[in-house]
Every structure is written in structure tokens, then in C-alpha cells.
Amino acid sequence: MGEVLKAPPARVLPTIVLSQFAGTSLWFAGNAVLPELKASLQLQDGALALLTSAVQLGFIAGTLVFAFLSLADRVSPRLLFMLCALLGAAANALVVFAAKDLYAVLLLRALTGFLLAGIYPVGMKIAASWYNTGLGKAIGYLVGALVLGTAFPHLIRALGAELPWQQVMLAVSAMAATGGFLLYLFVPDGPYLKKGATFKLSNMLQAFRDRAFRSAAFGYFGHMWELYTLWAFTPLILALAIPQLSPGEVSAYSFAVIAAGAVGCIGGGYLSQVWGSARVAFVQLLLSGLCCLLSLAVLQLDTPQLLIPFLLFWGIVVAGDSPQFSALTAQTAPPQLVGTALTIVVAIGFAITVISIQLTGFLFTQLQLHYTLALLAVGPALGLLALRRLV
């Protein structure tokens, strides 16, 4: 008989979660210091959409390149994670020295997004190498860490409202680099580490012929239409809807709204063990779609006491279905095409975020705030139509 594998050491999951949190803090670092960057680069109101989309496009390119080269199979995942965390931290820090040149800043933000493809998905692979059972719950914690990491630069900005923006960027970089070192030092390759499925672009259409996979993928696409757009524009929503807030308060509430998604991710992970991933994803996507529509009324009431709790609830449900969509796409993908299928779905999902962010940024200049946010409901509506087959 083969050796019975013991439970993972207690340090493994907390270290992966902490490192994932630290690494993904690079994602919205530019958003947290946007007012200062706009002033330095003499940018107009479209700066938010431009900087956010640069990161998203970089992540799409990174996802495809890493998959095509099978980097997580050729290099130890923990080493790859550390290298990408260090290089991502360096790219983020260099924004401080390039802040007078728009193209240099956009290139550095795109490079940061590219390197995030070696942090977020690779962190998932490392977790899977340690957890043969209970992976769904582990993914809930990992995506929760992504959400907190995404929100964290806003907290740094809130706590150090008087700090120069350059120090905020450097603090985020230092944290990301530390996370990379921690994971490499304390999380060896797990006993269930497997070679990833071969990435073959020619198999893309074959994967989408599977009806269950198609339902999960299109549900995820609807979710992505809303998620990053809400995250990107949360500071602007707060500043416009509650003009009496100070910049520090806008950053603090932005952190709270985005970070609230970690509650939805972790809570949804536990619920999925009872309800199943499809039902949890459906309910959270339905609730976030309703929030899009309810924003028509809530944002016109001019009542901060109602708006803040509303945005916090929206933050919980808009991100809470992310781990379940990850689980559903993995479960429904044809076994021989898992690598290609998941890579393509992630790439398409993030491409959709670019379109949504750019469109929303344009609509903010043409329509009132509440009308623009209500249009985000299109994504959840289409996602629910696709997902209902799996419920």
C-alpha cells in the first residue's frame, strides 16, 4: 500500500492566503493614488478607465503567455510566484519615477498586470497542490485574499492621507515583495502537484461545445462585466454621491466596499458545501444584479446613512460568486481540455472587464451617475440566463 499523505501543515493555507493578499495589492495601487497621478500627468476624467484597463490588458496577455509556455509546469510554482511578485513590485515602484510620462506609466501598469498572471492563478495552483479535498473552501479563502489585496491600497491611502502618493506606491511594492518571499520560504511544492493540461488554442471551440461548460463560462462573463467596473469606480461613486466626504474618507470607504467581497467569497465557500457552487453563484449574481437596478433609486436619495450600507452589501455579493465560478468552470470543462478551457475563459472574462470599464468611463461623462450604474445590470442578467441550466 502507498503512503498515506498527512494533512497539510497548519502554516500552508494562511501563508498562501497572506502571500496572495500581498501580491494582488499591486492590482489597484494606481487607482488609490489616482488624483495625484492625474495631476502629475495632466490627465482628464478618463484617467481612471485608462489606468485600470492597462492592468487588465496586461493580465490578459500574461495569462495567455504563461499558459502557452506552460511556465507553471516548467518552473516550480512557488519560485514563479516569488519572481513575479518581486518583478511586479519593481514595476509598480517604477511608476514613482515615471509619473511625468503617460505612456511610461501605462506601460508599467500593463507590465504589472502581466506579472499578476504569475501571482493570482499560480497561487491557485499552489493551493491545489496541497489540498486534494476541501479545495472549494480553500479557493474561497484565496479569492477572498485577492479581494482584500485589491482593496488594500485604498486603506493605505486612507491611513496615510497626508503621505506623499509615492510612499503609498512604494509601501504596496514592499508588501508584494514580502509576500513573494514568504510563500517561497514557507510553502514547498505540495504532494498533489500535477502537470497542467496542455494549452492548445485549436481546442478552444471544442471546449465551448459542452453545454454545461458553456453555461458556467457565460455566467462568469456576466459576473465579470460588473465586478471590476464597480471596483474601479467605487471611489468616484462615493465622491460624487457624497461630496462632503474628505479624500481620506473616500479611500477608507472604498477599501470597505471592495474588501467586503472577501466576506462573500469565504461565506459562499462554506455555503457551497451545502447548496452547491451553481446555486451559490446564481443567488449572489442575482443579488448583485438587483443592486445595479436599485442604485437607480438609492443614489438619488442623497442619504449617506443608506448609501454606505447599500454599497457594502453590493461589495459582498458582487465578488462572492467569484470562487464558485472558478469551481464551476473547472468542474464542467472537458477533462482533456482543462488547461485551454480555463485559460481562454479567464482571458475572455478580463477582456470583457476592459470593455465594461471603458464604456462606463465614457457614460459617466454623458449620463447621471445612477443611470450609468444601472446599465451594469446587463451583465448579471445575461449571466443568470446562462447559469440557470446548472441550478
LINJOLIN-V272198 format. One record per pair of residues at least 12 apart in sequence whose C-alpha atoms are under 10 Angstrom apart, sorted by the first residue. I is the first residue (numbers start at 0). GAP is how many residues later the second one is. Records with the same first field share a line. If there is no record, write none. Layout:
I = GAP + GAP
This chain:
4 = 186 + 187
5 = 185
6 = 123 + 124 + 125
7 = 122 + 123 + 182 + 183
8 = 121 + 178
10 = 175 + 176
11 = 114 + 115 + 118 + 171 + 174 + 175 + 176 + 178
12 = 113 + 114 + 117 + 118 + 125 + 128 + 129 + 174
13 = 127 + 128 + 169
14 = 164 + 167 + 168 + 169 + 170 + 171 + 172
15 = 62 + 107 + 108 + 110 + 111 + 122 + 125 + 126 + 129 + 163 + 164 + 166 + 167 + 168 + 170 + 171
16 = 106 + 107 + 110 + 121 + 122 + 124 + 125 + 126 + 127 + 128 + 129 + 132 + 162 + 166
17 = 123 + 124 + 127 + 128 + 130 + 131 + 160 + 161 + 162 + 164 + 165
18 = 62 + 63 + 66 + 100 + 101 + 104 + 123 + 126 + 127 + 130 + 156 + 157 + 158 + 159 + 160 + 161 + 162 + 163 + 164 + 165
19 = 61 + 65 + 99 + 100 + 101 + 102 + 103 + 104 + 121 + 122 + 123 + 124 + 125 + 126 + 127 + 128 + 129 + 156 + 159 + 160 + 163
20 = 98 + 99 + 121 + 122 + 123 + 124 + 125 + 126 + 127 + 128 + 129 + 130 + 131 + 154 + 155 + 158
21 = 63 + 97 + 123 + 124 + 126 + 127 + 128 + 130 + 150 + 151 + 152 + 153 + 154 + 155 + 156 + 157 + 158 + 160
22 = 58 + 59 + 61 + 62 + 63 + 65 + 66 + 92 + 93 + 95 + 96 + 97 + 100 + 122 + 123 + 126 + 127 + 149 + 150 + 151 + 152 + 153 + 154 + 155 + 156 + 157
23 = 61 + 64 + 89 + 92 + 93 + 95 + 96 + 121 + 122 + 123 + 124 + 125 + 126 + 127 + 128 + 148 + 151 + 152 + 155
24 = 64 + 91 + 120 + 121 + 122 + 123 + 124 + 125 + 126 + 127 + 128 + 129 + 147 + 148 + 150 + 151
25 = 29 + 59 + 62 + 63 + 65 + 66 + 67 + 83 + 86 + 87 + 89 + 90 + 123 + 124 + 125 + 126 + 127 + 143 + 146 + 147 + 149 + 150
26 = 25 + 28 + 29 + 32 + 61 + 65 + 82 + 85 + 86 + 89 + 119 + 122 + 123 + 124 + 125 + 126 + 145
27 = 23 + 24 + 27 + 81 + 85 + 121 + 122 + 123 + 124 + 125 + 126 + 144 + 203 + 204
28 = 23 + 63 + 64 + 80 + 120 + 121 + 122 + 123 + 124 + 125 + 127 + 128 + 139 + 140 + 141 + 142 + 143 + 144
29 = 18 + 21 + 22 + 25 + 62 + 65 + 75 + 79 + 123 + 124 + 135 + 138 + 139
30 = 16 + 17 + 18 + 20 + 21 + 119 + 120 + 122 + 123 + 200 + 201 + 202 + 204
31 = 119 + 120 + 121 + 122 + 123 + 124 + 125 + 126 + 133 + 136 + 137 + 200 + 203 + 219 + 222 + 223
32 = 120 + 121 + 124 + 131 + 132 + 133 + 135 + 136 + 218
33 = 13 + 14 + 17 + 131 + 201
34 = 12 + 13 + 130 + 212
35 = 63 + 128 + 129 + 130
36 = 14 + 58 + 59 + 62 + 63 + 65 + 68 + 128 + 129
37 = 61 + 62 + 64
38 = 60 + 61
39 = 58 + 59 + 60 + 61 + 62
40 = 57 + 58 + 59 + 60 + 61 + 62 + 64
41 = 58 + 59 + 60
42 = 59
44 = 316 + 317 + 319 + 320
45 = 312 + 315 + 316 + 318 + 319
46 = 55 + 314
47 = 184 + 185 + 188 + 309 + 310 + 313
48 = 180 + 183 + 184 + 305 + 306 + 307 + 308 + 309 + 310 + 311 + 312 + 313
49 = 56 + 304 + 307 + 308 + 311
50 = 51 + 54 + 55 + 56 + 57 + 58 + 59 + 181
51 = 54 + 57 + 58 + 61 + 176 + 177 + 180 + 181 + 301 + 302 + 305 + 306
52 = 53 + 56 + 57 + 60 + 175 + 176 + 179 + 297 + 298 + 300 + 301 + 302 + 303 + 304 + 305
53 = 51 + 52 + 53 + 54 + 55 + 56 + 57 + 58 + 59 + 60 + 300
54 = 51 + 52 + 53 + 54 + 55 + 56 + 57 + 58 + 59 + 60 + 61 + 295 + 299
55 = 53 + 54 + 56 + 57 + 58 + 60 + 172 + 291 + 294 + 295 + 296 + 297 + 298 + 301
56 = 52 + 53 + 54 + 56 + 57 + 290 + 293 + 294 + 296 + 297
57 = 48 + 49 + 50 + 51 + 52 + 53 + 54 + 55 + 56 + 57 + 58 + 59 + 292
58 = 50 + 51 + 52 + 53 + 54 + 55 + 56 + 57 + 58 + 59 + 61 + 287 + 288 + 291 + 292
59 = 50 + 53 + 54 + 56 + 57 + 283 + 284 + 286 + 287 + 288 + 289 + 290 + 291
60 = 49 + 50 + 52 + 53 + 54 + 56 + 286 + 290
61 = 48 + 49 + 50 + 51 + 52 + 53 + 54 + 55 + 56 + 285
62 = 50 + 51 + 52 + 53 + 54 + 55 + 57 + 58 + 280 + 281 + 283 + 284 + 287
63 = 50 + 53 + 135 + 137 + 276 + 279 + 280 + 282 + 283
64 = 49 + 52 + 278
65 = 48 + 49 + 51 + 52 + 55 + 56 + 133 + 277
66 = 50 + 129 + 130 + 131 + 132 + 133 + 272 + 273 + 275 + 276 + 277
67 = 130 + 131 + 132 + 133 + 271 + 272 + 275
68 = 129 + 130
69 = 125 + 126 + 127 + 128 + 129 + 269
70 = 47 + 51 + 125
71 = 46 + 49 + 50 + 53 + 54 + 123 + 124
72 = 120 + 121 + 122 + 123 + 124 + 125
73 = 121 + 122
75 = 50 + 108 + 112 + 113 + 117
76 = 41 + 42 + 45 + 46 + 47 + 48 + 49 + 52 + 107 + 111 + 112 + 113 + 116
77 = 40 + 41 + 44 + 45 + 47 + 48 + 102 + 103 + 104 + 105 + 106 + 107 + 108 + 109 + 110 + 111 + 112
78 = 101 + 102 + 104 + 105 + 106 + 109 + 110
79 = 35 + 38 + 39 + 42 + 43 + 100 + 104
80 = 34 + 35 + 36 + 37 + 38 + 39 + 40 + 41 + 42 + 45 + 98 + 99 + 100 + 102 + 103
81 = 36 + 37 + 94 + 95 + 96 + 97 + 98 + 99 + 100 + 101 + 102 + 103
82 = 32 + 35 + 36 + 94 + 97 + 98 + 101
83 = 28 + 30 + 31 + 32 + 33 + 34 + 35 + 38 + 92 + 93 + 96
84 = 27 + 30 + 31 + 33 + 34 + 88 + 89 + 90 + 91 + 92 + 93 + 94 + 95 + 96
85 = 29 + 87 + 88 + 89 + 90 + 91 + 92 + 93 + 94 + 95
86 = 24 + 25 + 28 + 29 + 86 + 89 + 90 + 93
87 = 20 + 21 + 23 + 24 + 25 + 26 + 27 + 28 + 30 + 31 + 85 + 88 + 89
88 = 23 + 26 + 80 + 81 + 82 + 83 + 84 + 85 + 86 + 87 + 88 + 89 + 91
89 = 18 + 22 + 80 + 83 + 84 + 86 + 87
90 = 14 + 16 + 17 + 18 + 19 + 20 + 21 + 22 + 24 + 82
91 = 13 + 16 + 17 + 18 + 19 + 20 + 21 + 77 + 78 + 80 + 81 + 82 + 84
92 = 15 + 73 + 74 + 75 + 76 + 77 + 78 + 79 + 80 + 81
93 = 14 + 15 + 72 + 75 + 76 + 79
94 = 12 + 13 + 14 + 71 + 74 + 75
95 = 69 + 70 + 71 + 72 + 73 + 74
96 = 69
98 = 67
118 = 27 + 57 + 61
119 = 22 + 23 + 25 + 26
120 = 222 + 225
122 = 16 + 19 + 20 + 60
123 = 14 + 15 + 18 + 19
124 = 64 + 65 + 67 + 68 + 69 + 71
125 = 57 + 61 + 62 + 63 + 64 + 66 + 67
126 = 12 + 15 + 60 + 62 + 63 + 65 + 66
127 = 62 + 63 + 64 + 65 + 66
128 = 59 + 60 + 61 + 62 + 63 + 64 + 65
129 = 57 + 58 + 59 + 60 + 61 + 62 + 63
130 = 59 + 60 + 61 + 62
131 = 59 + 60 + 61
133 = 135 + 139
134 = 134 + 192
135 = 130 + 132 + 133 + 134 + 136 + 137 + 141 + 187 + 188 + 190 + 191
136 = 128 + 129 + 130 + 131 + 132 + 133 + 134 + 135 + 136 + 186 + 187
137 = 128 + 131 + 132 + 185
138 = 126 + 127 + 130 + 183 + 184 + 185 + 187 + 188
139 = 122 + 123 + 124 + 125 + 126 + 127 + 128 + 129 + 130 + 132 + 180 + 181 + 182 + 183 + 184 + 186 + 187
140 = 121 + 122 + 124 + 125 + 126 + 127 + 128 + 182
141 = 120 + 123 + 124 + 181
142 = 118 + 119 + 121 + 122 + 123 + 126 + 176 + 177 + 178 + 179 + 180 + 181 + 183
143 = 115 + 116 + 117 + 118 + 119 + 120 + 121 + 122 + 123 + 125 + 175 + 176 + 178 + 179
144 = 114 + 116 + 117 + 120 + 121
145 = 113 + 115 + 116 + 119
146 = 84 + 108 + 111 + 112 + 113 + 114 + 115 + 116 + 118 + 168 + 172 + 173 + 175
147 = 107 + 108 + 110 + 111 + 112 + 113 + 114 + 115
148 = 23 + 27 + 106 + 109 + 110 + 113
149 = 81 + 82 + 105 + 108 + 109
150 = 80 + 100 + 101 + 103 + 104 + 105 + 106 + 107 + 108 + 109 + 110
151 = 20 + 99 + 100 + 102 + 103 + 104 + 106 + 107
152 = 15 + 16 + 18 + 19 + 98 + 99 + 101 + 102
153 = 14 + 81 + 94 + 95 + 96 + 97 + 98 + 99 + 100 + 101 + 102 + 104 + 105
154 = 13 + 93 + 94 + 95 + 96 + 97 + 98 + 99 + 100 + 101 + 104
155 = 12 + 13 + 15 + 16 + 92 + 95 + 96 + 99
156 = 12 + 90 + 91 + 92 + 93 + 94 + 95 + 98
157 = 88 + 89 + 90 + 91 + 92 + 93 + 94 + 95 + 96 + 97
158 = 89 + 90 + 92 + 93
159 = 88
160 = 85 + 86 + 87 + 88 + 90 + 91
161 = 86
195 = 142 + 143 + 144
196 = 138 + 139 + 140 + 141 + 142 + 143 + 144 + 145
197 = 138 + 139 + 140 + 141 + 142
198 = 138 + 139 + 140 + 141 + 142 + 143 + 144 + 145
199 = 137 + 139 + 140 + 141
200 = 139 + 140 + 142 + 143
201 = 138
202 = 133 + 134 + 137 + 138
203 = 133 + 136 + 137 + 138 + 139 + 140 + 141
204 = 136
205 = 128 + 131 + 135
206 = 125 + 126 + 127 + 128 + 129 + 130 + 131 + 133 + 134 + 135 + 137
207 = 125 + 126 + 133 + 137
208 = 125
209 = 122 + 123 + 124
210 = 121 + 122 + 175 + 178 + 179
211 = 116 + 117 + 119 + 120 + 121 + 122 + 174 + 175 + 177 + 178
212 = 115 + 116 + 117 + 118 + 119 + 120 + 121 + 128 + 174 + 177
213 = 115 + 118 + 119 + 131 + 172 + 173
214 = 113 + 114 + 117 + 168 + 169 + 170 + 171 + 172 + 173 + 174 + 175
215 = 62 + 65 + 108 + 109 + 110 + 111 + 112 + 113 + 114 + 115 + 116 + 117 + 129 + 167 + 168 + 170 + 171 + 172 + 173 + 174
216 = 108 + 109 + 111 + 112 + 113 + 115 + 116 + 124 + 125 + 127 + 128 + 129 + 131 + 132 + 166 + 169 + 170
217 = 107 + 111 + 127 + 131 + 161 + 164 + 165 + 166 + 167 + 168 + 169
218 = 59 + 62 + 63 + 66 + 106 + 109 + 110 + 160 + 161 + 162 + 163 + 164 + 165 + 166 + 167 + 168 + 169 + 171
219 = 61 + 65 + 101 + 102 + 104 + 105 + 106 + 108 + 109 + 125 + 126 + 128 + 129 + 159 + 160 + 162 + 163 + 164 + 166 + 167
220 = 104 + 124 + 125 + 127 + 128 + 129 + 130 + 131 + 132 + 158 + 159 + 161 + 162 + 165
221 = 63 + 67 + 127 + 130 + 131 + 154 + 155 + 156 + 157 + 158 + 159 + 160 + 161 + 162 + 163 + 164 + 165
222 = 58 + 61 + 62 + 63 + 65 + 66 + 95 + 96 + 98 + 99 + 102 + 126 + 129 + 130 + 153 + 154 + 155 + 156 + 157 + 158 + 159 + 160 + 161
223 = 94 + 95 + 98 + 122 + 124 + 125 + 126 + 127 + 128 + 129 + 130 + 132 + 155 + 156 + 159
224 = 124 + 125 + 126 + 127 + 128 + 129 + 130 + 131 + 132 + 151 + 152 + 153 + 154 + 155 + 157 + 158
225 = 59 + 62 + 63 + 66 + 92 + 93 + 126 + 127 + 130 + 131 + 147 + 149 + 150 + 151 + 152 + 153 + 154
226 = 31 + 61 + 88 + 90 + 91 + 92 + 95 + 126 + 129 + 130 + 149 + 152 + 153
227 = 30 + 90 + 91 + 122 + 124 + 125 + 126 + 128 + 129
228 = 124 + 125 + 126 + 127 + 128 + 129 + 130 + 131 + 132 + 144 + 147
229 = 27 + 28 + 62 + 81 + 84 + 85 + 88 + 126 + 127 + 130 + 143 + 146
230 = 23 + 24 + 26 + 27 + 28 + 84 + 87 + 88 + 126
231 = 22 + 26 + 125 + 129
232 = 21 + 124 + 127 + 128 + 131 + 140
233 = 16 + 17 + 19 + 20 + 21 + 23 + 24 + 77 + 81
234 = 12 + 14 + 15 + 16 + 17 + 18 + 19 + 20 + 22
235 = 14 + 18 + 128 + 133
236 = 13 + 17 + 62 + 74 + 132 + 133 + 136
237 = 12 + 13 + 15 + 16 + 61 + 66 + 69 + 70 + 73
238 = 12 + 15
239 = 59 + 129
240 = 57 + 58 + 59 + 60 + 61 + 62 + 63 + 66 + 128 + 129
241 = 57 + 60 + 61 + 62 + 65 + 66
243 = 60
244 = 59
252 = 55 + 58 + 59
253 = 54 + 57 + 58 + 61
254 = 57
255 = 52 + 55 + 56 + 59
256 = 51 + 52 + 53 + 54 + 55 + 56 + 57 + 58 + 59
257 = 53 + 54 + 56 + 57 + 58 + 60 + 61
258 = 53 + 56 + 57 + 60
259 = 51 + 52 + 53 + 54 + 55 + 56 + 57 + 58 + 59 + 60
260 = 51 + 52 + 53 + 54 + 55 + 56 + 57 + 58 + 59 + 60 + 61
261 = 53 + 54 + 55 + 57 + 58
262 = 52 + 53 + 54 + 56 + 57
263 = 20 + 49 + 50 + 51 + 52 + 53 + 54 + 55 + 56 + 57 + 58 + 59
264 = 51 + 52 + 53 + 54 + 55 + 56 + 57 + 58 + 59
265 = 54 + 55 + 57
266 = 13 + 49 + 53 + 54
267 = 12 + 13 + 16 + 49 + 51 + 52 + 53 + 54 + 55 + 56
268 = 51 + 52 + 53 + 54 + 55
271 = 51 + 52 + 55
274 = 116
275 = 48 + 52 + 115
276 = 44 + 46 + 47 + 48 + 49 + 50 + 51 + 113 + 114
277 = 43 + 46 + 47 + 49 + 50 + 109 + 110 + 111 + 112 + 113
278 = 42 + 45 + 108 + 109 + 111 + 112
279 = 40 + 41 + 43 + 44 + 45 + 111
280 = 36 + 38 + 39 + 40 + 41 + 42 + 43 + 44 + 47 + 103 + 106 + 110
281 = 39 + 42 + 43 + 98 + 101 + 102 + 103 + 104 + 105 + 106 + 108 + 109
282 = 34 + 37 + 38 + 101 + 108
283 = 30 + 32 + 33 + 34 + 35 + 36 + 37 + 38 + 40 + 96
284 = 32 + 33 + 34 + 35 + 36 + 37 + 92 + 94 + 95 + 96 + 98 + 99 + 102
285 = 31 + 32 + 91 + 94 + 95 + 97 + 98
286 = 26 + 27 + 29 + 30 + 31 + 93
287 = 25 + 26 + 27 + 28 + 29 + 30 + 31 + 32 + 33 + 88 + 89 + 92 + 93
288 = 25 + 28 + 29 + 85 + 86 + 87 + 88 + 89 + 90 + 91 + 92 + 94 + 95
289 = 24 + 84 + 87 + 90 + 91
290 = 19 + 20 + 22 + 23 + 24 + 26 + 27 + 82 + 83 + 85 + 86
291 = 22 + 26 + 78 + 79 + 80 + 81 + 82 + 83 + 84 + 85 + 86 + 87 + 88
292 = 77 + 78 + 80 + 81 + 82 + 83 + 84 + 85
293 = 16 + 76 + 79 + 80 + 83
294 = 12 + 15 + 16 + 19 + 74 + 75 + 76 + 77 + 78 + 79
295 = 72 + 73 + 74 + 75 + 76 + 77 + 78 + 79
296 = 73 + 74 + 77
297 = 12 + 13 + 72
298 = 70 + 71 + 72 + 74
299 = 69 + 70
317 = 62
324 = 62
325 = 16 + 19 + 20
327 = 62
328 = 12 + 13 + 16 + 17
329 = 12
331 = 58
351 = 27
355 = 20 + 23
358 = 13
359 = 12 + 13 + 15 + 16
362 = 12
